[in-house]
């Protein structure tokens, strides 16, 4: 069967998978919102904002590095593996009702 790599390749923006950049933007907006709310309650120093920006930049560079190595969408794969995939896989024949015997 003929495959088209340009169609099957995940869409990318700024050298990262689109899903990863959407999660990165959501994380950035969430951190800005949280700092805005917390800033109204307590005094937050400039160092906290600097650390958040640096963490975002390091995460962006890390995701670009993973995309260049042709890894799957890292954040989505990690979340899926951690929370949604089953921990055990059953190998063997499927159980049959009544242990394979006919209706009694």
C-alpha positions as CSV (number, residue, x, y, z in Angstrom):
1,X,0.0,0.0,0.0
2,X,1.3,3.4,-0.9
3,X,1.8,5.9,2.0
4,X,2.2,9.6,1.8
5,X,4.6,10.8,4.5
6,X,3.6,14.5,4.2
7,X,-0.1,13.5,5.0
8,X,0.7,11.1,7.8
9,X,3.2,13.4,9.6
10,X,1.7,15.3,12.5
11,X,1.1,19.0,11.9
12,X,3.9,21.2,13.3
13,X,4.2,24.8,14.4
14,X,7.6,26.3,15.4
15,X,9.2,22.9,15.0
16,X,6.9,21.2,17.5
17,X,3.9,19.0,17.2
18,X,0.7,21.0,17.3
19,X,-0.7,19.1,20.3
20,X,2.4,19.8,22.3
21,X,2.4,23.5,21.4
22,X,-1.3,23.8,22.4
23,X,-0.5,22.2,25.8
24,X,2.5,24.6,26.2
25,X,0.3,27.6,25.4
26,X,-2.4,26.4,27.8
27,X,0.3,25.9,30.5
28,X,1.6,29.4,29.9
29,X,-1.9,31.0,30.0
30,X,-2.8,29.0,33.1
31,X,0.4,30.1,34.9
32,X,-0.2,33.8,33.9
33,X,-3.8,33.5,35.2
34,X,-2.7,31.8,38.4
35,X,0.0,34.5,39.0
36,X,-2.5,37.2,38.4
37,X,-4.9,35.8,40.9
38,X,-2.2,35.1,43.5
39,X,-0.7,38.6,42.9
40,X,-3.9,40.1,44.1
41,X,-3.8,38.1,47.4
42,X,0.0,38.1,48.2
43,X,3.0,40.0,47.0
44,X,4.9,37.9,44.4
45,X,8.5,38.9,43.5
46,X,9.8,39.3,40.0
47,X,11.9,36.2,40.5
48,X,8.8,34.0,40.5
49,X,7.8,35.4,37.1
50,X,11.3,35.0,35.8
51,X,11.4,31.3,36.9
52,X,8.0,30.7,35.2
53,X,9.2,32.2,32.0
54,X,12.5,30.2,32.1
55,X,10.6,27.0,32.8
56,X,8.4,27.6,29.8
57,X,11.4,28.3,27.5
58,X,13.2,25.2,28.7
59,X,10.1,23.1,28.1
60,X,9.7,24.6,24.6
61,X,13.3,23.8,23.7
62,X,12.9,20.3,25.1
63,X,9.8,19.7,23.0
64,X,11.5,21.0,19.9
65,X,14.4,18.7,20.6
66,X,12.1,15.7,20.9
67,X,10.3,16.7,17.7
68,X,13.6,16.8,15.8
69,X,14.3,13.2,17.0
70,X,11.0,12.1,15.5
71,X,9.6,11.1,18.9
72,X,5.8,11.0,19.2
73,X,4.0,13.9,20.8
74,X,5.7,13.7,24.1
75,X,3.3,15.3,26.5
76,X,0.2,13.7,25.0
77,X,2.0,10.3,25.0
78,X,3.1,10.7,28.6
79,X,-0.4,11.7,29.8
80,X,-1.9,8.8,27.9
81,X,0.6,6.3,29.3
82,X,0.3,7.6,32.9
83,X,-3.5,8.0,33.2
84,X,-5.4,6.2,30.4
85,X,-3.6,3.0,29.4
86,X,-4.3,-0.2,31.4
87,X,-1.5,-1.3,33.7
88,X,-1.8,-5.0,32.8
89,X,-2.4,-6.7,29.5
90,X,-4.0,-10.1,29.5
91,X,-2.5,-12.6,27.1
92,X,-4.2,-15.8,26.1
93,X,-7.7,-17.0,25.1
94,X,-10.7,-14.9,26.1
95,X,-12.7,-16.4,28.9
96,X,-15.9,-18.0,27.7
97,X,-19.2,-18.1,29.6
98,X,-19.9,-21.4,31.4
99,X,-16.3,-22.6,30.8
100,X,-17.0,-23.4,27.2
101,X,-19.9,-25.8,28.0
102,X,-23.3,-25.5,26.4
103,X,-26.3,-23.9,27.9
104,X,-27.5,-25.8,31.0
